[in-house]
Amino acid sequence: MDINLTLFAQAITFAAFIWFTAKFVWPPLMRAVEARQKQIADGLAAGERGKQNLEQAAKRTEEILRDARQKAQEVLAQADKRAAEIVEEAKAAAKAQGEQLVAGAKADIDQEVFRAKEALRAQVAALAVAGAEKILRREVDAKTHAELLRAVEAEL
């Protein structure tokens, strides 16, 4: 009976071990396993959320870059437009200044022409007086008179 009693004692000891394990060892192990499963599931969910956030960030980055490029193009277009305006303003200013210079030069020329005419009139008057004086000194003859007029006319 030693085998039966030993077998029976082993069965009771094994049952006590199973009861002890199920009562005191298994619940903390299950809690640890469940906590680890929950941690792994949370980690996977966080990884998935991170992946989605990364995709959203990539999309936002593309939108921001697209907007930045568009704004840069607008700024360049405005700069080109402003440069063209500045060139046109400079051309207009140069043209106005040139017109002022031309008008001043024309006024100077007109004054010089007037002075030359006045000087010419004075010379013509002096020649006329000299011619009249010569005519009056000679005898008043139609032929001589015509000759003197032709000579005065040639001098003018």
Residue pairs with C-beta under 8 A, 6 or more apart in sequence:
124 156
127 152
127 155
127 156
128 152
131 148
131 149
131 151
131 152
134 148
135 144
135 145
135 148
138 144
138 148
